[in-house]
């Protein structure tokens, strides 16, 4: 009991691997002015301007990131029209790990507590059908709230990691993503202690057989435990071929490791081996503590901030950039609300020969 209490205390108050998002003492890796389109002259026609749509398409293809500011609106279903010719009409969030809630149209919330930091990550790297890009929309941000989203330049990360022992291990072994999805029926009338997401919400069904079939369609293996918890595994390359730049890029991060929950309410008290997410090498061997630290820190080396204000929006390439954020400290009556739209899906093919 004393050992368990000590573990809980450490898990709550002393997370071992805390991302900095921009490494202390370093300048941000990129300047947001490279990616910004001032939409002042498009106000009132954000949804219909062919010129703006073409500027978005060109900048996204060339750079992988587009940031719209001064849009004159906080309606994501209106602003996204500037992105639709590039990213498609938006996908349903099915098979995902986060407990996202549908807002309107094809817009979802982020599904992450403001009390938790969010490690840099690629969206839906842990299933066979990922997304090429995703869009963020800042709909509410109270004055004085430091609520920026941070981005990490994955081209720089990939090049830097290639020179390390960790990078070679990731290339040779690949990774395995393990998820434990709880059964919503077990938590009726109970506090959601230890819950990240229920399989019913992840796979949009109350039928375990349908959920299992849906998981297998996404390349996952499935087993069920005695509590009707759905445990999935996905073995994959640590890298993914990026068609926009015709080369392989790293496509894994510590966001899919159990350290994701170091500050997550209702889950942070669990020992690492009991948490809802885990990532190992593809041969099922564990990452060492030093490797976890190195893998976390290398993304901070290439990080920079997208500083939101209400009405701003960003279209982010899921191959070329990762996204994350620190804890957001909100006082009473303060808000920070982002909407998310998932772009067109792609079937993961891993690293391709001759594309290094």
C-alpha positions as CSV (number, residue, x, y, z in Angstrom):
1,X,0.0,0.0,0.0
2,X,2.8,2.4,0.9
3,X,4.6,1.7,-2.4
4,X,1.4,2.2,-4.4
5,X,0.8,5.5,-2.6
6,X,4.3,6.6,-3.4
7,X,3.8,5.7,-7.0
8,X,0.6,7.7,-7.1
9,X,2.2,10.7,-5.6
10,X,5.0,10.6,-8.0
11,X,2.7,10.2,-11.0
12,X,0.6,13.2,-9.9
13,X,3.2,15.7,-8.7
14,X,6.5,14.6,-10.4
15,X,6.0,13.7,-14.1
16,X,9.5,12.6,-15.3
17,X,9.3,13.8,-18.9
18,X,7.9,17.3,-19.3
19,X,8.0,18.7,-22.8
20,X,9.2,22.3,-23.1
21,X,7.8,22.7,-26.7
22,X,10.7,25.1,-27.5
23,X,13.9,24.0,-25.8
24,X,15.1,26.4,-23.2
25,X,17.8,28.7,-24.5
26,X,16.9,28.1,-28.1
27,X,15.1,30.3,-30.6
28,X,11.9,29.0,-32.1
29,X,12.7,26.8,-35.0
30,X,10.5,28.7,-37.5
31,X,8.9,32.1,-37.7
32,X,5.1,32.1,-38.0
33,X,5.3,35.0,-40.5
34,X,6.4,32.4,-43.1
35,X,3.0,30.7,-42.9
36,X,0.6,33.6,-42.2
37,X,-2.0,35.0,-44.5
38,X,-3.6,38.2,-43.3
39,X,-7.2,37.9,-44.3
40,X,-8.3,41.5,-43.6
41,X,-9.1,42.1,-47.3
42,X,-11.0,38.8,-47.5
43,X,-13.3,39.6,-44.6
44,X,-16.9,38.9,-45.6
45,X,-15.8,36.5,-48.4
46,X,-13.5,34.1,-46.6
47,X,-15.9,31.3,-47.6
48,X,-16.0,32.2,-51.3
49,X,-12.7,33.8,-52.3
50,X,-11.0,31.8,-55.0
51,X,-7.9,33.9,-54.6
52,X,-7.6,33.0,-50.9
53,X,-8.3,29.3,-51.6
54,X,-5.5,29.3,-54.2
55,X,-3.1,31.0,-51.8
56,X,-3.9,28.4,-49.2
57,X,-3.4,25.6,-51.6
58,X,0.0,26.9,-52.8
59,X,1.3,27.7,-49.3
60,X,0.2,24.3,-47.9
61,X,1.8,22.4,-50.8
62,X,5.1,24.3,-50.5
63,X,5.4,24.6,-46.7
64,X,2.8,22.3,-45.1
65,X,1.3,25.0,-42.8
66,X,-1.1,27.8,-43.4
67,X,-2.1,30.3,-40.7
68,X,-5.1,32.6,-41.3
69,X,-5.5,35.7,-39.1
70,X,-7.9,38.6,-39.1
71,X,-10.6,36.5,-40.6
72,X,-13.4,38.6,-39.1
73,X,-15.3,35.5,-38.0
74,X,-15.2,32.9,-35.2
75,X,-17.4,30.4,-37.1
76,X,-15.3,27.4,-38.1
77,X,-17.8,26.1,-40.6
78,X,-17.5,29.4,-42.4
79,X,-13.7,29.8,-42.2
80,X,-13.0,26.2,-43.2
81,X,-14.4,26.9,-46.7
82,X,-11.0,28.5,-47.4
83,X,-9.4,25.2,-46.6
84,X,-11.8,22.8,-48.2
85,X,-10.4,22.7,-51.7
86,X,-7.1,21.6,-50.2
87,X,-8.1,19.4,-47.3
88,X,-11.5,18.0,-48.5
89,X,-14.8,18.3,-46.6
90,X,-13.6,16.8,-43.3
91,X,-13.7,13.3,-42.0
92,X,-15.6,11.6,-39.2
93,X,-13.5,11.0,-36.1
94,X,-13.8,7.2,-35.8
95,X,-11.3,4.8,-34.3
96,X,-9.4,7.6,-32.5
97,X,-7.9,7.5,-29.1
98,X,-9.1,10.9,-27.8
99,X,-12.6,11.3,-26.3
100,X,-13.6,14.0,-28.8
101,X,-17.0,15.5,-28.8
102,X,-18.8,16.6,-32.0
103,X,-19.5,20.4,-32.1
104,X,-21.2,21.0,-35.4
105,X,-20.9,20.0,-39.0
106,X,-17.5,18.2,-39.3
107,X,-16.0,20.2,-36.4
108,X,-14.9,18.4,-33.2
109,X,-13.4,19.6,-29.9
110,X,-9.8,18.7,-29.1
111,X,-10.7,16.1,-26.5
112,X,-7.9,17.1,-24.2
113,X,-8.1,18.6,-20.7
114,X,-6.7,22.1,-20.2
115,X,-5.0,20.7,-17.1
116,X,-2.8,18.4,-19.1
117,X,0.1,19.2,-21.3
118,X,-0.1,17.6,-24.8
119,X,3.0,16.0,-26.1
120,X,3.9,16.7,-29.7
121,X,2.2,14.2,-31.9
122,X,0.9,13.3,-35.4
123,X,-2.8,12.9,-35.6
124,X,-4.0,9.2,-35.6
125,X,-0.6,7.7,-36.2
126,X,-1.7,4.6,-34.2
127,X,-4.1,3.2,-36.8
128,X,-3.7,2.2,-40.4
129,X,-6.0,5.0,-41.7
130,X,-4.4,8.3,-40.7
131,X,-5.1,11.9,-42.0
132,X,-3.1,13.9,-44.4
133,X,-3.8,17.2,-42.6
134,X,-6.0,18.8,-40.0
135,X,-7.4,22.3,-39.4
136,X,-7.7,24.2,-36.1
137,X,-10.0,27.1,-35.4
138,X,-9.8,29.4,-32.4
139,X,-13.4,30.2,-31.6
140,X,-12.9,31.6,-28.1
141,X,-9.9,32.9,-26.2
142,X,-10.3,35.1,-23.2
143,X,-7.9,38.1,-22.8
144,X,-4.8,37.3,-20.9
145,X,-4.9,33.5,-21.6
146,X,-1.7,32.0,-22.9
147,X,-3.3,29.4,-25.1
148,X,-1.1,28.9,-28.1
149,X,-0.7,25.7,-30.0
150,X,2.9,24.6,-30.6
151,X,4.2,23.0,-33.8
152,X,7.4,21.0,-34.4
153,X,9.1,20.9,-37.8
154,X,9.2,17.2,-38.6
155,X,11.7,17.5,-41.4
156,X,14.3,18.9,-38.9
157,X,13.4,16.2,-36.4
158,X,13.8,13.4,-38.9
159,X,17.2,14.7,-40.0
160,X,18.5,15.1,-36.5
161,X,17.2,11.8,-35.3
162,X,18.7,9.9,-38.2
163,X,22.2,10.5,-36.8
164,X,21.4,8.9,-33.4
165,X,21.3,5.4,-32.0
166,X,17.6,6.0,-31.2
167,X,16.8,6.9,-34.8
168,X,18.5,3.8,-36.1
169,X,16.5,1.6,-33.6
170,X,13.2,3.2,-34.7
171,X,14.1,2.6,-38.3
172,X,15.0,-1.0,-37.8
173,X,12.4,-2.1,-35.3
174,X,9.3,0.0,-35.9
175,X,6.8,0.6,-33.1
176,X,3.8,-1.1,-31.5
177,X,0.9,1.1,-30.4
178,X,-1.2,-0.4,-27.6
179,X,-4.5,1.1,-26.5
180,X,-6.9,0.1,-23.7
181,X,-10.4,1.3,-24.3
182,X,-12.8,1.0,-21.4
183,X,-16.4,-0.2,-21.5
184,X,-18.8,2.7,-20.9
185,X,-21.4,0.4,-19.3
186,X,-18.9,-0.3,-16.4
187,X,-18.9,3.4,-15.5
188,X,-22.6,4.2,-15.4
189,X,-23.0,6.1,-12.1
190,X,-19.3,5.9,-11.3
191,X,-16.6,8.5,-11.5
192,X,-14.4,8.0,-14.7
193,X,-11.2,7.1,-12.8
194,X,-8.7,5.6,-15.1
195,X,-10.8,6.3,-18.2
196,X,-9.3,7.9,-21.3
197,X,-11.9,6.8,-23.9
198,X,-14.6,4.1,-24.1
199,X,-14.6,1.8,-27.1
200,X,-18.2,2.8,-27.7
201,X,-17.2,6.4,-28.3
202,X,-14.1,5.6,-30.2
203,X,-15.8,3.3,-32.7
204,X,-19.3,4.9,-32.6
205,X,-21.1,1.8,-31.7
206,X,-22.5,0.0,-28.7
207,X,-21.9,-3.4,-30.2
208,X,-18.6,-5.0,-29.3
209,X,-18.5,-7.2,-32.5
210,X,-19.0,-4.1,-34.7
211,X,-16.3,-2.3,-32.7
212,X,-13.9,-5.2,-33.2
213,X,-14.6,-5.4,-36.9
214,X,-14.1,-1.7,-37.3
215,X,-10.8,-1.9,-35.4
216,X,-9.6,-4.8,-37.6
217,X,-10.4,-2.8,-40.7
218,X,-8.0,-0.2,-39.4
219,X,-5.2,-2.7,-39.1
220,X,-5.5,-3.4,-35.4
221,X,-5.4,-6.7,-33.5
222,X,-8.1,-6.9,-30.8
223,X,-8.4,-8.7,-27.5
224,X,-10.9,-8.3,-24.6
225,X,-10.2,-8.6,-20.9
226,X,-12.4,-9.7,-18.1
227,X,-13.8,-6.1,-17.7
228,X,-14.8,-5.9,-21.3
229,X,-12.0,-3.6,-21.9
230,X,-10.9,-3.5,-25.6
231,X,-7.2,-3.8,-26.0
232,X,-5.8,-3.1,-29.5
233,X,-2.3,-3.3,-31.0
234,X,-1.0,-1.8,-34.1
235,X,2.5,-2.7,-35.4
236,X,3.8,-0.1,-37.8
237,X,6.9,1.6,-39.3
238,X,8.2,4.5,-37.2
239,X,8.4,6.4,-40.5
240,X,5.9,7.3,-43.2
241,X,6.4,8.3,-46.8
242,X,5.4,11.9,-47.4
243,X,4.1,12.4,-50.9
244,X,4.4,16.2,-50.7
245,X,8.2,16.2,-50.5
246,X,8.9,12.6,-51.8
247,X,10.7,11.3,-48.8
248,X,10.3,9.3,-45.6
249,X,9.6,11.2,-42.4
250,X,9.4,10.2,-38.8
251,X,5.8,9.4,-37.9
252,X,5.9,8.4,-34.2
253,X,6.3,10.3,-30.9
254,X,6.1,9.9,-27.2
255,X,2.4,11.1,-27.2
256,X,1.5,7.4,-27.7
257,X,3.5,6.3,-24.7
258,X,2.0,6.1,-21.2
259,X,3.8,9.3,-20.3
260,X,0.9,11.1,-22.2
261,X,-1.0,10.8,-19.0
262,X,1.5,12.3,-16.6
263,X,-0.8,15.3,-16.0
264,X,-4.1,13.8,-17.2
265,X,-6.9,14.1,-14.6
266,X,-8.4,10.8,-13.4
267,X,-5.5,8.8,-15.1
268,X,-2.2,10.3,-13.9
269,X,-2.5,8.4,-10.6
270,X,-2.2,5.0,-12.4
271,X,1.2,3.3,-12.7
272,X,2.8,3.5,-16.1
273,X,1.9,-0.2,-17.0
274,X,-1.8,0.3,-16.2
275,X,-2.4,3.4,-18.3
276,X,-4.7,3.4,-21.3
277,X,-1.8,4.0,-23.9
278,X,1.5,2.3,-24.3
279,X,4.1,2.3,-27.1
280,X,6.9,-0.2,-27.5
281,X,9.4,-1.0,-30.2
282,X,8.0,-3.3,-32.9
283,X,9.7,-6.3,-31.4
284,X,7.7,-5.6,-28.1
285,X,10.8,-4.4,-26.3
286,X,10.5,-1.3,-24.1
287,X,11.9,2.2,-24.5
288,X,14.6,2.9,-21.9
289,X,14.2,6.0,-19.7
290,X,17.0,7.7,-21.6
291,X,15.3,7.0,-24.9
292,X,12.0,8.4,-23.7
293,X,13.8,11.6,-22.6
294,X,15.7,11.9,-26.0
295,X,12.5,11.2,-28.0
296,X,10.6,13.9,-26.0
297,X,13.3,16.5,-26.2
298,X,14.2,16.2,-29.9
299,X,10.8,17.6,-30.8
300,X,11.3,20.6,-28.5
301,X,14.5,21.4,-30.5
302,X,12.3,22.1,-33.6
303,X,9.3,23.7,-31.9
304,X,7.6,27.0,-32.4
305,X,4.3,28.6,-31.3
306,X,1.2,29.5,-33.2
307,X,-0.2,32.3,-30.9
308,X,-4.0,32.2,-31.3
309,X,-6.4,35.0,-31.2
310,X,-10.1,34.6,-31.8
311,X,-11.0,33.9,-35.4
312,X,-7.5,32.6,-36.3
313,X,-7.3,29.2,-38.1
314,X,-4.5,26.9,-39.2
315,X,-4.2,24.1,-41.7
316,X,-1.4,21.7,-40.7
317,X,0.3,18.9,-42.7
318,X,0.2,15.8,-40.5
319,X,3.4,14.5,-42.1
320,X,5.6,17.6,-42.0
321,X,4.5,19.0,-38.6
322,X,3.5,17.7,-35.1
323,X,1.3,19.7,-32.8
324,X,1.0,19.9,-29.0
325,X,0.7,22.5,-26.2
326,X,1.6,23.2,-22.5
327,X,-1.0,23.2,-19.7
328,X,-3.5,26.1,-20.2
329,X,-4.1,27.9,-16.9
330,X,-7.7,29.3,-16.9
331,X,-9.2,31.4,-14.2
332,X,-12.9,31.5,-13.4
333,X,-15.0,32.6,-16.5
334,X,-12.0,32.3,-18.8
335,X,-12.2,30.3,-22.0
336,X,-9.9,28.7,-24.6
337,X,-11.8,26.8,-27.3
338,X,-10.4,25.3,-30.4
339,X,-12.4,23.4,-33.0
340,X,-10.7,20.7,-35.1
341,X,-11.5,19.3,-38.6
342,X,-9.8,16.2,-39.9
343,X,-8.6,16.3,-43.5
344,X,-8.6,13.5,-46.1
345,X,-7.5,10.1,-44.9
346,X,-4.7,8.0,-46.2
347,X,-3.7,4.4,-45.8
348,X,-0.4,4.1,-44.0
349,X,2.4,2.5,-46.2
350,X,5.4,3.2,-43.9
351,X,8.8,4.1,-45.2
352,X,9.5,3.4,-48.8
353,X,12.8,2.1,-50.3
354,X,15.1,4.8,-51.8
355,X,13.2,7.7,-50.2
356,X,15.6,8.5,-47.3
